[in-house]
Amino acid sequence: MEVSMAETEIVKKLIDINGKQCVSESEAMSRHTTFRIGGPAKVFVSPDNIEKIIKTIELLKKEEQEYFILGNGSNLLVADEGYNGIVVSTENLKELNIEKEDGDMTYIYAQAGVMLSRAAVLASESSLTGFEFAGGIPGSIGGAVSMNAGAYGGEIKDVIVSADVLMDNGSVVKMTNKELELSYRNSIIQKKNLVVLSAEFALKKGKKEGILAKMKDFSTRRRDKQPLEYASAGSTFKRPEGYFAGKLVDDAGLRGYRVGNVMVSEKHCGFVVNVGGGTCEEAKAVITHVREEVEKKFGVILEMEVRKLGWS
């Protein structure tokens, strides 16, 4: 993607804030998504502390630049043409620690770029229970709060106390669990396009062997049932009320349905996978066909859980 003179000035200003090592142009988004699909972002910036990410977003708003906040890219499908805007990655916001103890609760602080699996390991090593569900989710804290990530009966809303959130007006507000409006794969963060900077979680003391056993069980179940051998963006569709998306896809006769190098997983029909060298156009074709067939046969409209970037 060509960068104009005005955009060259933006790049210089981004480098002034973040340092040259944290700013790149024409960065392949396939390197930053678990789907391993996506063309280049015009500019890719990865601030290495919260102050810099605030200044970066302040600059982009002031200069009226289109931007996208990226976590681990585990729930994202990027266009083959890429993204004609600026991607702001939280990957370098990695501070994670046990903050305090209060009675039978222990509080963990995690910045937006911390991987859920890393937070789950810290919790288990500290004999803290409640975060076991998150051990195998391939996302970061920021994205997990934004979409209220969950698995095996647990969700972020069950353990989060508050999140420091960058508001649209540039202020940083500590939002409580209730204020975050966490619901099934949604939150006020998504609704208002806000930015999670960090979060605080409250966990109870438990028995380490029991915590580790539960995490091992979840890991085994995930490995047995999910197509982890292929690149994907996780569950492709949200769970329709009263149904399971994967079963609807399977019952529609679409197990293994394939376009090019993208297909409905034969192991779990709720996943659309990239078997190697897949493109966004192929993924879109598979997803569109699946949605059309399920609606035609069962009258159920499957809503995408995977987010889109660079295409509508």
Secondary structure as a PSIPRED ss2 file (coil, helix, strand):
# PSIPRED VFORMAT (PSIPRED V4.0)

   1 M C   1.000  0.000  0.000
   2 E C   1.000  0.000  0.000
   3 V C   1.000  0.000  0.000
   4 S C   1.000  0.000  0.000
   5 M H   0.000  1.000  0.000
   6 A H   0.000  1.000  0.000
   7 E H   0.000  1.000  0.000
   8 T H   0.000  1.000  0.000
   9 E H   0.000  1.000  0.000
  10 I H   0.000  1.000  0.000
  11 V H   0.000  1.000  0.000
  12 K H   0.000  1.000  0.000
  13 K H   0.000  1.000  0.000
  14 L H   0.000  1.000  0.000
  15 I H   0.000  1.000  0.000
  16 D H   0.000  1.000  0.000
  17 I H   0.000  1.000  0.000
  18 N H   0.000  1.000  0.000
  19 G C   1.000  0.000  0.000
  20 K H   0.000  1.000  0.000
  21 Q H   0.000  1.000  0.000
  22 C H   0.000  1.000  0.000
  23 V E   0.000  0.000  1.000
  24 S E   0.000  0.000  1.000
  25 E E   0.000  0.000  1.000
  26 S E   0.000  0.000  1.000
  27 E E   0.000  0.000  1.000
  28 A E   0.000  0.000  1.000
  29 M H   0.000  1.000  0.000
  30 S H   0.000  1.000  0.000
  31 R H   0.000  1.000  0.000
  32 H C   1.000  0.000  0.000
  33 T C   1.000  0.000  0.000
  34 T C   1.000  0.000  0.000
  35 F C   1.000  0.000  0.000
  36 R C   1.000  0.000  0.000
  37 I C   1.000  0.000  0.000
  38 G C   1.000  0.000  0.000
  39 G C   1.000  0.000  0.000
  40 P E   0.000  0.000  1.000
  41 A E   0.000  0.000  1.000
  42 K E   0.000  0.000  1.000
  43 V E   0.000  0.000  1.000
  44 F E   0.000  0.000  1.000
  45 V E   0.000  0.000  1.000
  46 S C   1.000  0.000  0.000
  47 P C   1.000  0.000  0.000
  48 D C   1.000  0.000  0.000
  49 N C   1.000  0.000  0.000
  50 I H   0.000  1.000  0.000
  51 E H   0.000  1.000  0.000
  52 K H   0.000  1.000  0.000
  53 I H   0.000  1.000  0.000
  54 I H   0.000  1.000  0.000
  55 K H   0.000  1.000  0.000
  56 T H   0.000  1.000  0.000
  57 I H   0.000  1.000  0.000
  58 E H   0.000  1.000  0.000
  59 L H   0.000  1.000  0.000
  60 L H   0.000  1.000  0.000
  61 K H   0.000  1.000  0.000
  62 K H   0.000  1.000  0.000
  63 E C   1.000  0.000  0.000
  64 E C   1.000  0.000  0.000
  65 Q C   1.000  0.000  0.000
  66 E C   1.000  0.000  0.000
  67 Y E   0.000  0.000  1.000
  68 F E   0.000  0.000  1.000
  69 I E   0.000  0.000  1.000
  70 L E   0.000  0.000  1.000
  71 G C   1.000  0.000  0.000
  72 N C   1.000  0.000  0.000
  73 G C   1.000  0.000  0.000
  74 S C   1.000  0.000  0.000
  75 N C   1.000  0.000  0.000
  76 L E   0.000  0.000  1.000
  77 L E   0.000  0.000  1.000
  78 V E   0.000  0.000  1.000
  79 A C   1.000  0.000  0.000
  80 D C   1.000  0.000  0.000
  81 E C   1.000  0.000  0.000
  82 G C   1.000  0.000  0.000
  83 Y E   0.000  0.000  1.000
  84 N E   0.000  0.000  1.000
  85 G E   0.000  0.000  1.000
  86 I E   0.000  0.000  1.000
  87 V E   0.000  0.000  1.000
  88 V E   0.000  0.000  1.000
  89 S E   0.000  0.000  1.000
  90 T C   1.000  0.000  0.000
  91 E C   1.000  0.000  0.000
  92 N C   1.000  0.000  0.000
  93 L C   1.000  0.000  0.000
  94 K C   1.000  0.000  0.000
  95 E C   1.000  0.000  0.000
  96 L E   0.000  0.000  1.000
  97 N E   0.000  0.000  1.000
  98 I E   0.000  0.000  1.000
  99 E E   0.000  0.000  1.000
 100 K E   0.000  0.000  1.000
 101 E E   0.000  0.000  1.000
 102 D E   0.000  0.000  1.000
 103 G C   1.000  0.000  0.000
 104 D C   1.000  0.000  0.000
 105 M E   0.000  0.000  1.000
 106 T E   0.000  0.000  1.000
 107 Y E   0.000  0.000  1.000
 108 I E   0.000  0.000  1.000
 109 Y E   0.000  0.000  1.000
 110 A E   0.000  0.000  1.000
 111 Q E   0.000  0.000  1.000
 112 A C   1.000  0.000  0.000
 113 G C   1.000  0.000  0.000
 114 V C   1.000  0.000  0.000
 115 M E   0.000  0.000  1.000
 116 L H   0.000  1.000  0.000
 117 S H   0.000  1.000  0.000
 118 R H   0.000  1.000  0.000
 119 A H   0.000  1.000  0.000
 120 A H   0.000  1.000  0.000
 121 V H   0.000  1.000  0.000
 122 L H   0.000  1.000  0.000
 123 A H   0.000  1.000  0.000
 124 S H   0.000  1.000  0.000
 125 E H   0.000  1.000  0.000
 126 S C   1.000  0.000  0.000
 127 S C   1.000  0.000  0.000
 128 L E   0.000  0.000  1.000
 129 T E   0.000  0.000  1.000
 130 G C   1.000  0.000  0.000
 131 F C   1.000  0.000  0.000
 132 E H   0.000  1.000  0.000
 133 F H   0.000  1.000  0.000
 134 A H   0.000  1.000  0.000
 135 G H   0.000  1.000  0.000
 136 G H   0.000  1.000  0.000
 137 I C   1.000  0.000  0.000
 138 P C   1.000  0.000  0.000
 139 G C   1.000  0.000  0.000
 140 S E   0.000  0.000  1.000
 141 I H   0.000  1.000  0.000
 142 G H   0.000  1.000  0.000
 143 G H   0.000  1.000  0.000
 144 A H   0.000  1.000  0.000
 145 V H   0.000  1.000  0.000
 146 S H   0.000  1.000  0.000
 147 M H   0.000  1.000  0.000
 148 N C   1.000  0.000  0.000
 149 A C   1.000  0.000  0.000
 150 G E   0.000  0.000  1.000
 151 A E   0.000  0.000  1.000
 152 Y C   1.000  0.000  0.000
 153 G C   1.000  0.000  0.000
 154 G E   0.000  0.000  1.000
 155 E E   0.000  0.000  1.000
 156 I H   0.000  1.000  0.000
 157 K H   0.000  1.000  0.000
 158 D H   0.000  1.000  0.000
 159 V C   1.000  0.000  0.000
 160 I E   0.000  0.000  1.000
 161 V E   0.000  0.000  1.000
 162 S E   0.000  0.000  1.000
 163 A E   0.000  0.000  1.000
 164 D E   0.000  0.000  1.000
 165 V E   0.000  0.000  1.000
 166 L E   0.000  0.000  1.000
 167 M C   1.000  0.000  0.000
 168 D C   1.000  0.000  0.000
 169 N C   1.000  0.000  0.000
 170 G C   1.000  0.000  0.000
 171 S C   1.000  0.000  0.000
 172 V E   0.000  0.000  1.000
 173 V E   0.000  0.000  1.000
 174 K E   0.000  0.000  1.000
 175 M E   0.000  0.000  1.000
 176 T E   0.000  0.000  1.000
 177 N C   1.000  0.000  0.000
 178 K C   1.000  0.000  0.000
 179 E C   1.000  0.000  0.000
 180 L C   1.000  0.000  0.000
 181 E C   1.000  0.000  0.000
 182 L C   1.000  0.000  0.000
 183 S E   0.000  0.000  1.000
 184 Y C   1.000  0.000  0.000
 185 R C   1.000  0.000  0.000
 186 N E   0.000  0.000  1.000
 187 S C   1.000  0.000  0.000
 188 I H   0.000  1.000  0.000
 189 I H   0.000  1.000  0.000
 190 Q H   0.000  1.000  0.000
 191 K H   0.000  1.000  0.000
 192 K H   0.000  1.000  0.000
 193 N C   1.000  0.000  0.000
 194 L C   1.000  0.000  0.000
 195 V E   0.000  0.000  1.000
 196 V E   0.000  0.000  1.000
 197 L E   0.000  0.000  1.000
 198 S E   0.000  0.000  1.000
 199 A E   0.000  0.000  1.000
 200 E E   0.000  0.000  1.000
 201 F E   0.000  0.000  1.000
 202 A E   0.000  0.000  1.000
 203 L E   0.000  0.000  1.000
 204 K E   0.000  0.000  1.000
 205 K E   0.000  0.000  1.000
 206 G C   1.000  0.000  0.000
 207 K C   1.000  0.000  0.000
 208 K H   0.000  1.000  0.000
 209 E H   0.000  1.000  0.000
 210 G H   0.000  1.000  0.000
 211 I H   0.000  1.000  0.000
 212 L H   0.000  1.000  0.000
 213 A H   0.000  1.000  0.000
 214 K H   0.000  1.000  0.000
 215 M H   0.000  1.000  0.000
 216 K H   0.000  1.000  0.000
 217 D H   0.000  1.000  0.000
 218 F H   0.000  1.000  0.000
 219 S H   0.000  1.000  0.000
 220 T H   0.000  1.000  0.000
 221 R H   0.000  1.000  0.000
 222 R H   0.000  1.000  0.000
 223 R H   0.000  1.000  0.000
 224 D H   0.000  1.000  0.000
 225 K H   0.000  1.000  0.000
 226 Q C   1.000  0.000  0.000
 227 P C   1.000  0.000  0.000
 228 L C   1.000  0.000  0.000
 229 E C   1.000  0.000  0.000
 230 Y C   1.000  0.000  0.000
 231 A E   0.000  0.000  1.000
 232 S E   0.000  0.000  1.000
 233 A E   0.000  0.000  1.000
 234 G E   0.000  0.000  1.000
 235 S E   0.000  0.000  1.000
 236 T C   1.000  0.000  0.000
 237 F E   0.000  0.000  1.000
 238 K C   1.000  0.000  0.000
 239 R C   1.000  0.000  0.000
 240 P C   1.000  0.000  0.000
 241 E C   1.000  0.000  0.000
 242 G C   1.000  0.000  0.000
 243 Y C   1.000  0.000  0.000
 244 F C   1.000  0.000  0.000
 245 A H   0.000  1.000  0.000
 246 G H   0.000  1.000  0.000
 247 K H   0.000  1.000  0.000
 248 L H   0.000  1.000  0.000
 249 V H   0.000  1.000  0.000
 250 D H   0.000  1.000  0.000
 251 D H   0.000  1.000  0.000
 252 A C   1.000  0.000  0.000
 253 G C   1.000  0.000  0.000
 254 L C   1.000  0.000  0.000
 255 R C   1.000  0.000  0.000
 256 G C   1.000  0.000  0.000
 257 Y C   1.000  0.000  0.000
 258 R E   0.000  0.000  1.000
 259 V E   0.000  0.000  1.000
 260 G C   1.000  0.000  0.000
 261 N C   1.000  0.000  0.000
 262 V E   0.000  0.000  1.000
 263 M E   0.000  0.000  1.000
 264 V E   0.000  0.000  1.000
 265 S C   1.000  0.000  0.000
 266 E C   1.000  0.000  0.000
 267 K C   1.000  0.000  0.000
 268 H C   1.000  0.000  0.000
 269 C C   1.000  0.000  0.000
 270 G C   1.000  0.000  0.000
 271 F E   0.000  0.000  1.000
 272 V E   0.000  0.000  1.000
 273 V E   0.000  0.000  1.000
 274 N E   0.000  0.000  1.000
 275 V C   1.000  0.000  0.000
 276 G C   1.000  0.000  0.000
 277 G C   1.000  0.000  0.000
 278 G C   1.000  0.000  0.000
 279 T C   1.000  0.000  0.000
 280 C H   0.000  1.000  0.000
 281 E H   0.000  1.000  0.000
 282 E H   0.000  1.000  0.000
 283 A H   0.000  1.000  0.000
 284 K H   0.000  1.000  0.000
 285 A H   0.000  1.000  0.000
 286 V H   0.000  1.000  0.000
 287 I H   0.000  1.000  0.000
 288 T H   0.000  1.000  0.000
 289 H H   0.000  1.000  0.000
 290 V H   0.000  1.000  0.000
 291 R H   0.000  1.000  0.000
 292 E H   0.000  1.000  0.000
 293 E H   0.000  1.000  0.000
 294 V H   0.000  1.000  0.000
 295 E H   0.000  1.000  0.000
 296 K H   0.000  1.000  0.000
 297 K H   0.000  1.000  0.000
 298 F H   0.000  1.000  0.000
 299 G C   1.000  0.000  0.000
 300 V C   1.000  0.000  0.000
 301 I C   1.000  0.000  0.000
 302 L C   1.000  0.000  0.000
 303 E C   1.000  0.000  0.000
 304 M E   0.000  0.000  1.000
 305 E C   1.000  0.000  0.000
 306 V C   1.000  0.000  0.000
 307 R E   0.000  0.000  1.000
 308 K E   0.000  0.000  1.000
 309 L E   0.000  0.000  1.000
 310 G C   1.000  0.000  0.000
 311 W C   1.000  0.000  0.000
 312 S C   1.000  0.000  0.000
